[in-house]
Amino acid sequence: MIARRIEGPIRKDAAGFPVVALLGPRQSGKTTLVKRLFPGMEYRNLEVPATREYAQRDPVAFLASGPNGMIVDEFQRVPELLSYIQNEVDARDEPGRYILTGSQNFLMMERISQSLAGRVGLFTLLPLSIGELDDTGIELPSLDETLFRGFFPRLFGAPIDSRRFYDSYVQTYLERDVRTVRDIGDLSRFQRFIRICAGRVGQIVNLSSISDDLGVSHNTVGAWLSVLEASYVIRLIRPYHRNFGKQTVKSPRLYFTDTGLVCSLLEIDSPAALETHYLRGAVFENLVATELAKAQLNAGRRDVTCFWRDRRGHEVDFLIDRGSTRFALEAKAGQTITSDWFRGLVYYGDLDEGCPPDHRFVVHGGTERQSRSAGSAVPWQEISGLARRFVG
């Protein structure tokens, strides 16, 4: 059993809030985690048709069937249940009474905020982090093998072919989740859309380009991106809001929840194929993006990762803003550390006095650590520990 770093914050909130909600992509380990943390509570899965029908038909009786508390899995399948949970906790305000899990964020945050404001501790669980694997003593293979396999827990608990896992994952997502989030008539075109997005991993979102490639309107592309983001398939990282007197880009950058999923969508069939793939650097950048997010979310914090780029092409891959100070990171898949890698960090540091050299890092695909006047080079195996420094 792999321990999750988010366990402590969840336990803390369950001791204070009557409701705890744990959101995240399918297969990220939500159900396993809450069952382990709250073993004495009744468990109800709203994916089961009979259970879902019971909750819809008689929500009061459904909630009463768990007098000592209840875990409600995939609660987004019956969103009206939130109003009844509100009534229950208002009548009997006991900490940790209801534990909710969900794999869709589409309107769920708004509904939770409306129904359970001040009554709920909210968390997001992504797939395993490098740090969690290290905590458990699981040794990582080579960089390309790590990127190719990805970090979904099931891949570390059973001898499963990662290619078959991701093929099944995408198909299940299309058949189960997309239909419940939005009425998408042409699923084959939507699947092509997902693959087009994979081909743009790490890039600034260009709705016109995707629209032209797919043959649909800008509005449709925007709506479909919202579907992918709402169901935790992709993550859109927004640009940093300060422009330092320079024109900066306004569109977000596109990343996926997991590097193994990206490789599958790109039809990369082996670590060896990834090693020579033209998007290997972007897949590595995706790894850094997800590790930054996991460190913040696992600590019970919001993911505030952003990027900075001006109209002249100067850029920093990732920025973490902590009020009076910033942490800046570049992701480089290569193994030979060069001065060019620090150029963007130096340029940005000259603009922002809140980002001194000891707050600038290049995470790279090699094994060497270096400290330079421009910043520090950190090997990819240490990204999880580095990212925890930025949580604050």
Sequence and secondary structure as in RCSB ss.txt:
>XXXX:A:sequence
MIARRIEGPIRKDAAGFPVVALLGPRQSGKTTLVKRLFPGMEYRNLEVPATREYAQRDPVAFLASGPNGMIVDEF
QRVPELLSYIQNEVDARDEPGRYILTGSQNFLMMERISQSLAGRVGLFTLLPLSIGELDDTGIELPSLDETLFRG
FFPRLFGAPIDSRRFYDSYVQTYLERDVRTVRDIGDLSRFQRFIRICAGRVGQIVNLSSISDDLGVSHNTVGAWL
SVLEASYVIRLIRPYHRNFGKQTVKSPRLYFTDTGLVCSLLEIDSPAALETHYLRGAVFENLVATELAKAQLNAG
RRDVTCFWRDRRGHEVDFLIDRGSTRFALEAKAGQTITSDWFRGLVYYGDLDEGCPPDHRFVVHGGTERQSRSAG
SAVPWQEISGLARRFVG
>XXXX:A:secstr
    TTHHHHHHHHTT SEEEEE  TTSSHHHHHHHH TTSEEEETTSHHHHHHHHH HHHHHHT TT EEEETG
GGSTTHHHHHHHHHHHS  TT EEEEES  TTHHHHHHHHHTTTEEEEE  S  HHHHHHHT     HHHHHHH 
  THHHHS   HHHHHHHHHHHIIIIIIHHHS  S HHHHHHHHHHHHTTTTSB  HHHHHHHHTS HHHHHHHH
HHHHHTTSEEEE B S  TTS B  S EEEES HHHHHHHTT  SHHHHHT TTHHHHHHHHHHHHHHHHHHHTT
     EEEEBTTS EEEEEEE SS EEEEEEE  SS  GGGGHHHHHHHHH TTS GGGEEEEESSS  EEETTE
EEEEGGGHHHHHHHT  
